[in-house]
């Protein structure tokens, strides 16, 4: 019986070879290796470190391209190891090898799919870090608690993928949860993976804040922006910015700097407001605010296809029924369902613990194919 299973896994593993070859073509590894050679030649030239900004960009690009090539090479090595394991198991008819083969096959297919999805991230800012801002909708404590649950979901997702995240701004809820918060998530393709999470998220559950145990519907909005660090990306005129300072409030009772070092910037033409209160000085908070403002203006520019910042108009996201991108139902059944792609997951606890790759993958695949679920 074990012999049949070994043969089955051997055939299934062999069937992955054409998939790997197609993936290698999609990654355009030959071009990547040529680019690496050019960048390494540039970095070895005299005077390379004279332009620090350029040298850092060259090193970052070299590192990114090498990581792409190495990732594919590791997939191919894993495929070869798995095929060898299948053949060894068949020769020795050793049933104890089956669990290892099953697990290795599962990991390989998952890694191939993840790498395939990364090839879909070809947008101008997909490789950038991401800034996410959470806003509670109407509904007081219930909506504010839901907003904090979403904050937790995305920070858990970041941890699962080895990404670093940093809290930028936080305003506590009246009794529980949060009214608004901003975080920066750092990692390769962070914006590319999370850009589809932009929108309104709806929760249906028995409210823990309702003594009568009634079912409540709550809404929260998630803004997703690529982090823009290049000052030349957008032009922000000093006269278009109003700056306010205030005391830091802290997140969830954290002890933060209680001096008036927190900064709020208002972009007068669009009405965009950004704030940061986690850095130690007013100057650092202002710099972070400027980065957030640039990111928000670029995101708005992409949405409106505007040629210049002066053409932009502020957009207010409606945090209400009918505008949601995803619904999370805790009662009377458990289900998280994306209204755009139709993808769903009945394990609501896993989703709230950061298991949202299925939603992300479905969105990216739908964007690539141009097919949306009705």
N, C-alpha and C positions, 0 to 999 in steps of 0.2 A: 504493500500500500504506500509506504514511504517513497519507494522508487518512482511511482506515478507522480507523486507530488513534487519530487525533485525535478522530474522532466518538465512538469507544468511550469514551475518557476524558471527553469532554464529557458524555455521557449518565450515566456513572458519577458524575461530579461533581455533576450536576443531581440525581441520586438521593440525594445526601447532604443536600440542603436540608431535606427533611422531618425527617431525623434531627437536624439542627442546631436546627430549630424545637422539636422534642420535648425536646431537651436544654435549651434556653432555659426551657421551662416547668418542667422538673424542677429547674432551678437556682433557680426562683422569683425571677427578677431584679427584677421590679417591687417585690416586698416588700423586697428587698435595697436598692434605690435609695431607697425610702421611709425605711428604717432609717438609711441614710447621711445623708439630709437631717436627720433628727431628731438624730443624733449630732453632726453639724456645727453645728446650731443650739445644742446643749448646750455644745459646746466654745467657741463664740463668746460665751457668756453671761459676765457679770461673776462673779468668784469661782470660775471653773472650776478654777483651779490650787490652790485652797485645800485640796481633798481630792486629794492626789497619787495615792493608790491608785486612786480612781475615775477620775481624768483619764487615767491610763495605760491603764486598761481600755477607756475610750471610744476613745482613739486607736488601740489595738491592734485593736479591733472594727471601727473605720472602715477601717483599712488592710486588714484581712482581707476585708471586704465589697467594697471598691473593687477589690482584686486579683481577686476572683471575677468581677465585672462586666467588668473589663478583659480577663481571660482569654477570656471568651466573645466579646467584641467582636473580639479578635484572631483567633479561630477564624473568625468570619464574614468578616473582611477577607481572611483567607487563602483562604477558599472563593471569594470574588469574584475574587481575583487568579488563582487556578487556572483558573476558568471563562474568564476573559479570555485567559489563556495558551493554553488549548485552542482557543478561537475564532481567535486570532491564528495558531496553527500550521496550522489547517485552511484559513484564507484564503490563507496564503502557501505552504502545502504544504511547510513547512520541517522536514525530518526531524531536523535538529540540535536541535530543541526537545523531542523526545520524551524523552530521558533526564531533562531537568529536570522535565517534567510527571510522569513516573513517580515521581521522588523526592518532588516536592511532594505528590502524591496519597497516597503512602505515609505521609509525615509528618502530613498532615491527618487521615487515618483513625486513625493511632495517637494523635494528640492528642485527637480526639473520644472515642475509647475510654477514654483516661486520665481525661478530664473526666467522662465518664459514670460511671466507677467512683467518682470523688470524690463524686458525688451519693448513693452508697450509704452514705457515711460519716456517719451521722446519730446515732451513739452519743454519750452524754454527754461522753466524754473523747476522742473520735476526733481532735479538732483539737489535742490536747496533744502536747508532746514525749514521748519514750518513753525508759524505762530498760530496758536489756536486761542480763540476767545469764546467764553461761555456766558450766555445771558439767560436769566430766568424769565419765563413768560409770566402772564397774569396768573394769579392764584396763590399769592403769598407764600406761606411756609411750604406747602405741598410742592409748588413749582421750584422753590429754592432748594429743597431737598433733592428733587429730581436732577437739578443742574449739578449738584455736587456728585451725584451718582454717575453722571456722564463724565465729569472731570476724572473721577476715579477710574472709569472704564478706559479712557484714553491713556492715562498715565500707566495703567497696568499693561495696555497694549504696547506702549513704548518699552517697558521693562522686559516684556516677553521677547522683543526683537533686539534687545541689547542697545537700544537708543537711550541717550541721556535727555532728561527734561529739566527745565528750570522754571520755577514760578516767577512771573513778572508782576502780576497784579492780582489782588484779591479783595473782595468786599463781602463780609459775612452776611448771611441771611438774618432776618429779624429774630427768629427763634431757633432755626436750624438751617443747615445747608449754606448756600452762597447765592448772592445776587448776580455777581459777575466775577470772572477770573480770566487771566491770560497766562499761557505757558508757551515756552519755546521748546520744541523737540528737535534734537540734533542727531543727524544720522543720514547715511546715504539714501537718497530718494524719499526722504521723510515727507516732503510736500507732495511728491508724485503719488505716494500711496494714500495719503490722507485727504487729498483735494476733494474727493467725492463725498466726504463727510460733512461738507459745508451745507447747512440748511437747518430746518426745524425738526426736532425729535420729539415724539409723542409717547407719553406713558399712560397706561391704564392699570390701576391697581386698587386694592382696598387701602385707603389711607391710614397710616399709623398715627396720624394727627387728628383723626375724626373719631370721637368717642362712640358714635353711632355705627361705626364700621361700614360706612358707605363706600361705594366705588367712585374713584375720582379719575379724571383725565387731566394730565398736566402737560405743559409744553416748555421746551427750552431750545434756544438757538445756539448753534455752533458756527463760528466764523473760522475759516481756514485760509491762511495767507502764506505765500512763500516768504521766507526771511530775505530781505534785500539789504545787502551791506554796501553795495556800490552807490556812492553819492551821485554818480552821473546817470543812474538809471531813471530817476525822475527829478525834475527841478522843483524845489520847494522854496518859494520866496519868503524871506524872513518876515516881511510885512503881512504875510498871509497866516501867520501863526500867533495864537494867543497862548501864553504860558501861565499856569496857575500852580502854586505850591500848597501842600497840605500835609497834615500829620499822617504817618503810616498807621494803618489799622491792624495789620497782621492777619495771618491766615489761621483760622481755627484756634485762636488763642496763642499763636506763636509770639514770642518776644522779639519784636523787630524794632528798628530805630524809631523812637517816638518823637524825634525832632521833626521840624517841617521840611523834610528832605524829599518827600514824595512829590512827583511832578505829573501834571495833567497838561497835555497839549491839545489845543483846539485848532483844527484847520478851517479857517473862516470860509473859504469858497465852497467847500463841500459839507461842512458841518461835522466832519469826522472828529471824534474825540478818542484819544489814547492816554493811558496813564500807566505809571510804573512806580512801585514803592519798595522794591526789595533790595535795591542797591544801597550802599552805605552813604553815598553822597548825592546831593542834588544834581551835580554835574553828570554823574554816572546814570542816574535815573532819567535825566534829560536825553542823554545819548541813546539809551534804550528806547525811549519814547520816539525819538527821531527815526530809529530803525523800524519800529512798529508802524509809524506813520507812512514811511516809504513803502513798506510791505502792503499796507492797506490801500494806498493809492495805486500801486501796481496791480493789485487784485481787482480794484474797481476799473482800472484802465482796460484790463483784459475782458471784464464782463461787458463793458460798454463800447469796446473797440474804439475808444477815443484816441485821437492822435496826440493830444497834449493834456496836461493836468487841468488847464483852465477850461477844457471842454467837459470836465466831469461834473456830475450832479450827485449829491449824497443819496444813498439808497437806504431806506429803512426796511429791514427784514420783518415781515409780519409773523409774529410768533403766535399762531392760532390754528384752529381746525382747518383742514383743507390744504395747508401749505407744507405739511410735514413730508420729509423724505423717507422716514422710517417710523414704524410703530413698535413699541415694546409693551406686550401685554402680560401682566402677572396674574390677573384674575379676569374671567372665570377659568381660563386655560393659560398656558404659558407659551408665548411665541414672540419672536422678533422678526418682523417682515419689512423688507425694503419696498417702498411703493413704486420705485422706478424700475427695478430689475426683476421684482417678484421673488428674489432670493429670500429664504426664511430659515430660521434656526429655532427649534423648540426648546433647546436647553438654555433658558433665559439666564440662569445663574452663570453659566460659562461665558455667555455674551457679556454680562455685566462685569465679569472678571477679565475682560479684554480679548476674548476670543471673537474678533470681528473680521478676521482675514477672509472668511467666506463672502461677506458683504463687499469688502474692498476688491477682491478678485472678480466678483460678479460685475461690479461697476466698471472696472478697467476693461474686462472682456467685452462688455456691452458697448463701451465707448469705441473700442477697436473695431468691432464688427458693425457698429452703427445700428444694431438691433436692440430695441427696448421692449421690455414686457409691457403689454397693455394693461 
